[in-house]
Amino acid sequence: MAHKIRIACLGTSDHLSRAVDALLKDDVIPAENIFLSKADGPEIERFAANGCQLLTDDMNAIIKGEVVLIAAPSEEMAAVLAPVCGCTSGRYLIAVSDRVSVSDIADRIAKGTQIMAVQTAQQEDGTLHGTVDYSKGFASYMKLPCEDIARALVDTLTISE
């Protein structure tokens, strides 16, 4: 069942494309509630045909979303966060990367942003595993939809307590 929340999806084109494909395939978020930025590359323009909203830049996408999903390799995470670091306050941010932590993200974004860090690792059998950590005070009513988003992106998920 799709969650009716609005989500801004940002990242590097390959990681972002896989993330949006997963959200649409698993029907986690309705396509019309997914906001994308043209600044993230021409590869994401194909999602407009599925009903996703394509906006001019990252900031406009974030303004439309309640949740912000950032999907990027660890070496590019800082670059993806840099242009939007001041406009995430009051939103829920899900950062998905091979090496990501709540403290790393908190140091780079506006205060008042609730953070879910999903650190991914490829298993020997080729599946992708994610480990989740939350920032202190992350609203409990938002955990289920955010975990469903993360589950769409990885094969298995471990929630840290």
C-alpha positions in Angstrom: 0.0 0.0 0.0 1.3 3.4 -1.0 2.0 6.0 1.7 0.4 9.4 0.8 3.5 11.4 1.9 5.3 13.7 -0.5 9.0 12.9 -1.1 11.7 14.8 -2.8 14.3 12.5 -4.2 17.8 13.8 -4.8 21.2 12.2 -5.6 23.6 11.1 -8.2 21.9 9.9 -11.4 22.6 6.2 -11.1 21.8 5.8 -7.4 18.8 8.1 -7.7 17.4 6.3 -10.7 17.6 3.0 -8.9 15.9 4.5 -5.8 13.0 6.0 -7.8 12.6 2.8 -9.8 12.3 0.8 -6.5 9.8 3.2 -5.0 7.6 3.0 -8.2 8.0 -0.8 -8.6 7.0 -1.5 -5.0 4.3 1.2 -5.0 5.6 2.7 -1.8 4.8 6.3 -2.8 2.4 7.3 -5.5 4.2 8.7 -8.5 2.5 12.0 -8.3 3.9 12.4 -4.8 7.5 12.0 -5.9 9.4 15.2 -6.7 12.6 15.2 -8.7 15.0 17.9 -9.8 16.2 18.4 -13.4 19.6 19.3 -11.8 20.1 15.7 -11.0 20.7 14.8 -14.6 18.7 14.0 -17.8 18.4 10.3 -16.8 15.7 11.1 -14.2 13.5 12.9 -16.8 12.1 9.5 -17.8 10.2 9.4 -14.5 7.9 12.2 -15.6 6.3 9.7 -18.0 5.4 7.7 -14.9 3.7 10.7 -13.2 6.6 11.9 -11.0 6.8 15.7 -10.7 9.9 17.1 -12.4 11.0 20.5 -11.0 13.7 22.9 -12.1 16.1 22.5 -9.1 16.8 20.6 -5.8 15.5 23.4 -3.6 12.1 23.4 -5.4 11.9 19.7 -5.0 12.6 19.9 -1.2 10.0 22.6 -0.7 7.4 20.2 -2.1 8.4 17.2 0.0 7.7 16.2 3.6 10.5 13.6 3.3 13.8 14.1 1.5 15.5 11.0 0.1 19.2 11.4 -0.7 20.8 8.5 -2.6 24.5 8.8 -3.4 27.8 7.0 -2.9 29.6 8.2 0.2 32.2 10.1 -1.7 29.5 12.2 -3.4 27.1 12.6 -0.4 28.6 16.0 0.7 28.3 17.4 -2.8 24.6 16.3 -3.0 23.8 17.8 0.4 25.7 21.1 -0.1 23.2 23.0 -2.2 20.2 22.0 0.0 21.7 22.0 3.4 19.9 25.1 4.6 16.4 24.2 3.5 15.8 20.8 5.2 14.7 22.1 8.6 11.4 20.7 9.6 11.6 17.8 7.2 12.6 14.1 7.4 15.7 13.2 5.6 16.6 9.7 4.5 20.3 9.4 3.5 21.2 6.1 1.7 24.8 5.4 1.0 27.5 2.8 1.4 29.0 4.8 4.3 26.7 7.2 6.1 25.9 8.1 9.6 23.4 10.3 11.4 26.3 12.4 12.8 27.9 12.9 9.4 24.6 14.1 7.9 23.6 16.3 11.0 26.9 18.2 10.6 26.0 19.1 7.0 22.3 20.1 7.2 20.0 22.6 8.9 19.1 22.1 12.6 15.6 20.8 13.1 15.9 18.1 10.4 15.1 14.6 11.5 17.5 12.1 10.0 17.3 8.4 9.0 20.7 7.1 7.8 20.6 3.9 5.8 24.1 2.4 5.4 24.2 -0.2 2.6 26.5 -3.1 2.0 26.5 -5.7 -0.7 26.3 -9.3 0.7 28.3 -12.3 -0.7 25.1 -13.5 -2.5 24.8 -10.1 -4.3 21.9 -8.8 -2.3 22.0 -5.4 -0.8 21.6 -5.0 3.0 20.8 -1.8 4.8 21.3 -0.8 8.5 19.2 2.0 9.8 20.0 4.6 12.5 17.7 7.5 13.5 18.5 10.9 14.9 17.4 11.5 18.4 13.7 12.6 18.5 12.8 11.1 15.1 9.0 11.0 15.2 7.7 7.5 15.8 4.7 8.0 13.4 7.2 8.6 10.5 9.3 5.6 11.2 7.1 3.1 9.4 6.8 5.0 6.1 10.5 5.8 6.1 11.4 2.1 6.8 9.1 1.1 4.0 11.0 3.5 1.7 14.3 2.0 2.8 13.0 -1.6 2.4 12.1 -0.8 -1.2 15.7 0.2 -1.8 17.5 -2.7 -0.2 16.9 -6.5 0.0 17.2 -6.7 3.8 17.0 -4.1 6.5 18.3 -4.0 10.1 16.8 -1.3 12.4 19.3 -0.1 15.1 17.7 0.4 18.5 
